[in-house]
Amino acid sequence: MPNVGWSVEQRAAVKRWMLFTSLFAVAGVILSVALIAAGNSGGWVLLLLTVCIYGACYLYIGNIKKKQPR
């Protein structure tokens, strides 16, 4: 069965979820910077986790998007 591409609704959902993910990533970075400034070493762990999770989502969506017909 051929892949016919994303519908308008699917593209809108992806944009919405990426916006949601981006907002949480920004909040995670702000919180981790505050923890690092306060001297808590857990801030580095939170920063690493936030960046890795957001990066994985971004790469996954980008990889799927490249495979879709235009």
C-alpha positions as CSV (number, residue, x, y, z in Angstrom):
1,M,0.0,0.0,0.0
2,P,1.6,3.3,-1.0
3,N,2.1,6.1,1.5
4,V,-0.1,9.0,0.4
5,G,1.3,11.6,2.8
6,W,0.0,13.5,5.7
7,S,-3.4,15.0,5.8
8,V,-4.0,18.6,6.8
9,E,-5.2,17.4,10.2
10,Q,-2.1,15.3,10.8
11,R,0.2,18.2,9.9
12,A,-1.8,20.5,12.2
13,A,-1.5,17.9,15.0
14,V,2.3,17.6,14.5
15,K,2.7,21.4,14.7
16,R,0.6,21.5,17.8
17,W,2.6,18.7,19.5
18,M,5.9,20.3,18.5
19,L,4.7,23.6,20.0
20,F,3.7,21.8,23.2
21,T,7.1,20.0,23.3
22,S,8.9,23.2,22.6
23,L,7.2,25.0,25.5
24,F,8.2,22.2,27.9
25,A,11.7,22.3,26.5
26,V,12.0,26.0,27.2
27,A,10.6,25.5,30.7
28,G,13.0,22.7,31.3
29,V,16.0,24.8,30.2
30,I,14.9,27.7,32.4
31,L,14.5,25.4,35.4
32,S,17.8,23.7,34.8
33,V,19.6,27.1,34.5
34,A,18.0,28.2,37.7
35,L,19.1,25.0,39.4
36,I,22.7,25.3,38.1
37,A,22.8,28.9,39.2
38,A,21.7,27.8,42.7
39,G,24.5,25.3,42.8
40,N,22.4,22.1,42.4
41,S,24.2,19.6,40.2
42,G,20.8,18.1,39.2
43,G,20.3,21.0,36.9
44,W,22.9,19.6,34.5
45,V,21.1,16.3,34.4
46,L,17.8,18.1,33.8
47,L,19.4,20.2,31.0
48,L,20.9,17.1,29.4
49,L,17.5,15.2,29.5
50,T,15.6,18.1,28.2
51,V,17.9,18.7,25.2
52,C,18.1,14.9,24.4
53,I,14.3,14.4,24.5
54,Y,13.6,17.5,22.5
55,G,16.3,16.6,20.0
56,A,15.0,13.1,19.6
57,C,11.5,14.4,18.9
58,Y,12.7,16.9,16.4
59,L,14.8,14.4,14.5
60,Y,12.1,11.8,14.5
61,I,9.5,14.2,13.1
62,G,12.0,15.5,10.6
63,N,12.8,12.0,9.5
64,I,9.2,11.1,9.0
65,K,8.6,14.4,7.2
66,K,11.4,13.8,4.7
67,K,9.8,10.4,3.7
68,Q,6.4,11.9,2.9
69,P,5.5,12.8,-0.7
70,R,5.0,16.4,-1.4
